[in-house]
Amino acid sequence: MLRGMVEAESKTGEVFGTKRLSAVLETCREYDLSTARHCTIDALELHSTGTPRAEDQTSMVIEVWITATGSIDRFSGLGWTALG
């Protein structure tokens, strides 16, 4: 769950975007949730360095384990991270 993160702009006006977010999450997929959250925040801050936030940025990270049959085995999550 995200709010304000994919819309975050760089100095040139390029948005962080869902493709960049997906790529960051893919590189962090082997890490625990806390590390994945920090990885995402670091990438967002690097992208938008020198640009004021247009709005608050909020995330919630959830990890889901799927069984071989496709049903949810279990899940865990981290609370809200609000930047702004």
N, C-alpha and C positions, 0 to 999 in steps of 0.2 A: 504494500500500500504506500503510495507516494502522494505528496502534495507539494507543488512548487519546485520540485527537483528537476523534472524533465524540461521544465520551462526556463530554467536558469540559463542566462546568456553569458557568453564570453565578451571580451573587449570588442570583438568584431561583430557582435550581435548574433552569433551562431548559438542556437539553443543546445543544451546538453542532450536532450532527445532520448527516445526509447531505445534506439539502436545502440547508442553509446552506453546507456545504462545496462542493456542486455550483455554487451561485450564485457563490461566491468564485472557484472555478476558471474559471467561464465569463467572469468579468470580467477574468481574467488570461491568457486563452488566446492573446492576441497577443504576449505577452512571452516572453522566453527562460526556460528552466527555473529558473535561479537567482532571477530576479525573481518568477516564479510561486510558488516555494517561500516566499520572503520575504512575499509578499502573503498567502499562506495562514496563515503563522505570525503575522503582524500581526493578521489578522482573528480568529484564535483567541485571542490574548492580549488583544485589545480585548474580546471576548466574556466572557472569564473573569477580567477585572481584579478584584482583591480577593478572589479565591477560590483557596484552596490546591489544587494539583494532587492529585487522588486517586491518580493513577498516572503513570508515565512516558508521554510522548507521543512517538511515533516516526513519521516519514514517509519515503517514498522516492518521488521524482518521476520519471516516465518519459514521454517524448514519443515518439509513434509516427507515422510518415508512411505513409499508405495510398495505394496506386495507384488509378487510375480503375477497375480491375477488382476492387478490394477486397482485394488481397493486401498484405502488409506490405512496404514499400519499404525502410525502415530505422527504427531507433529509437535513442534515447540516453537516458541517465538520470543522475540525481544520487544520490550515496550517502545514507546514513541521516542524518536530522536527529533527534537525541534531545533532548527537553526534559524536565527533571525534576530 
